[in-house]
Amino acid sequence: MAGSYWDRIATQRMTRRRMLQRAGAAGAAAGAIWVVGCGGGDDDDGNGNGNGNGGQTPAATTPSGNGITILNEKNPPVPGGRIVYQTSADFGTWDAHVSVAASANYFPVIYNLLLSQSNLMPEFFFFDLAESYENPDENTFAFKIRKDAMIGPNDLGVPERVMTAEDAAATFNRIKAEPKAGNGAIKPFLGDVAASGDIFTMKTTSPYAWMIYRVGIYTSTIPPMELTNAPDKMITKSAGAAQMRLVSSTEGEIARMDKNPSYYRKDEFNNNAQLPYRDGLDLRIIRDRAAVRTAFIDGQISIYGAESKADADDIVGKGNFFVVKDPQTTFIAFTMNPDQAPFNDPRARKAVNFALNRQQYVDLVYDGDAEANGLVHWPQGDYAFRGDELKEVQPFDLAEAKKLIEALGGLKFKMIYPASSNIQQHDQHLPIFLKQMEDAGIEIEQDPQDFSTWYTNYQQTNYVASLSLNQSYETPEVPLDFQSRGGPLADGSFAKGSGDPEVEAAIKKTKSTFDVKERIQAVRDAQKVIYEKGPTFLPIATPFGYTVYSGKLHNIRTGLGGVAGGLMGVYSWQEA
Amino acid sequence: MLNFIARRLIISAAIIVLLSIVTFGLLRVAPGDAALLASGGGFIPKEQVEAERHERGLDKPYFPISIRATDPPFVRWNSDNQYWAWASDILRGDLGRAALTDVPVSTAIKDRLPTTLELLVLTMSTTILFGVPAGVISALYRNSPIDLTVRFGAILALSVPSFWLATMVLILPSEFWGYAPPLGRTVSFMDNPWDNLRQFVPPAIVLGIAASATVMRLTRSSLLEVLRADYVRTARAKGLRESLIVYRHALKNVMIPVITVLGLQFTGLLGGTLFIELIFSIKGLGFYTYEAIFRKDYTVVQSMTLYIGIVVVMTQLLIDITYAWIDPRIRYS
């Protein structure tokens, strides 16, 4: 039964936790066992078919009690099926180190990472090319490379050999040397790297607590060195030891990935069955929302990101589908430039913050299916302020806003924003924002710009204020970086903090605190300091998302988020 | 005639060069940082943006000659400039590479042209098959219930936006019958004729409906005018059958303005099917160009403008030659 299955998993998880307590962060091997353990293998409870009438939690869902949920579970798994994803963006090049397009999201399934840490469940690691790691000191990360990561068959001329520490060294040396590599995610913190036997060592330029997280995201994948040294080979195909291999990519249309028959990972709860179960992944470009919906209902794609709960519910009623509600990691934010008047005065920044009634966005834009954000968005769990705590540190207080504005002798500024974003919620935020500011007595001169112009001005911090589109931030680090002088990329682009020494010190402390509990406290302390000094970047609200799955998809792991969650797709399979 | 063609070709070449300069200049004047957008969007470090700028030659002067009003020498000669770098590549037959995908523009055109052409052929066929007969019927039965019905249909077809109609054509069969054409992959006619037609016929009909309404109205008004002409009256006086008068004599003259409009529609469709391509997920040239404009991908926009410009100019030349073939009175000298 599913319950006993999870009992076993939970036991192993406890084992891993104890080991973590003993050995600090060096908990790799048990983590790997635990990951492998998530494969199913118990007798099916006979209820495993996709429940067409869905609701938000399918009948076959198995809550783990530890954060992971298996959706539409059906055991024993039947290997097979091609899962079809949809994207609205071009793939770009498939060069793992330089792509900034849609292809980048899929690098972790076609090339190995050292490991990937879950952003929603930080104690979870998907150990990939590394089977363990340790920190001999705060500036050093030593990864023990597994000996069974065999490069699969390919037509790029890469020998079918075991991946080594040399492959990892080649990758990170290229990321350091190539100006376009790494998308800024790891390069600013990356010091010397070295390979010695089966140990790959990476140094950071200063103590950096988020390094393991950055090692585990899509910009840090490790192709075989034969490809790293000849990146032109990687443009439309792949070769490697990861779970899938890219067999073709047709620009503007479709990319096809087949399973790697030599993949090292086995499902020990299913007689050591070879993983991945799925035969392939197809990635199709369909840009129009109505077309995506139509294609999903018709069974041409396997997963659909619904526009709203109503949209998801409507689709579920049309066939063999089920829907899952998950918090998103995105938000729309108001950005102020502290180098320009009036926001060089912290009172102006505080006034806007007091005048912002985030609950209105939750109610009007998201129909209550969202939560107000503090300076760190609420899906970050303990790092974020929520509920009553949030009301205390970040109250909506029109009277206080007016008092500050009066002290300033009025508040007037010019605000840029993308005039026609394809993000519906952004258009809906604008009138609410304008009305709230007007209610507080703030005068806004609107400067709507086409996307290219707005994006350029935003990147060059050529604005007084901006109602900004934003990306997905999977850790609290980047939202806090917006408040630091260097901004989210540490080079002054996009946004700048006020440069207040106390704010800088508080943010720096969050980056150099390795203990998770202490780091949570540091992030909360930093937010309080920023509130006191006048925040320059105000995340508004983060919604829940509704994802609809084909009922033919089984054993989907959710609850981990990000890359680690995606890698768990190795256990999914699809009925013919 | 040969002189005419030679003269038109020379003028066409001049138009193309002028077009390339204007497109090149306007793209640079438009706001937005091409290197930043070429980097893919999102949070891109400054270092990466500058690397992209340098790699794509966007840090060079635009044209061979630049003028600076405040900084002597006021007129400068730039041997290494963006326009010449692009133009010389074009002269060598290299259309360059797309910034985001790094795929050669020539490859993208080669991949997408059959799709666009199939859509064009089907659309033009729909336009002619519906538009011309409807116009003829409407003219022959002037002010009758048939005429009124056809004219009402034409006004309706012109009034309904194509993107809305396309969305309805996609959504309604899906909602009511769970039917959808193949989406997100191009099905070749040679591989699977049935799926290919399922994919291309609905968008062709959507595009063809509005176009055929224009053709219908033009055919009707032209035919009515021709049917009042002296030579038609003479033909009738000679006792020729009405069908012979209409189809052999009148219709041939009606075709001159209709062909002009069809030619314009053809060239318009070449770059103007982007909404249909977007909604039906068809990988054609229209959306390719649109996205490049949005991303300020200079190489793609310039090359596509040049390509479309050449096709438009050549199509117009072909239409002019067709005039002479249809109407022997027209002679180019």
Interface residues (C-beta under 8 A of the other chain):
Chain A: Q86 D90 F91 G92 T93 S99 V100 A101 P179 K180 N183 G184 K187 P188 I235 T250 E251 G252 E253 I254 R284 I285 I286 R287 D288 A290 A291 R293 T294 A295 I297 D298 Q300 I301 K318 G319 Q449 D450 F451 S452 T453 Y455 T456 Q459 Q460 Q471 P488 L489 D491 G492 S493 F494
Chain B: A30 P31 G32 D33 L36 L37 S39 G40 G41 G42 F43 I44 P45 K46 E47 Q48 V49 E50 A51 E52 E55 A98 L100 T101 D102 V103 T107 A108 D111 R112 T167 L170 I171 S174 G178 Y179 A180 P182 L183 G184 R185 T186 L278 I279 F280 S281 K283 F287 Y288 E291 F294 R295 K296
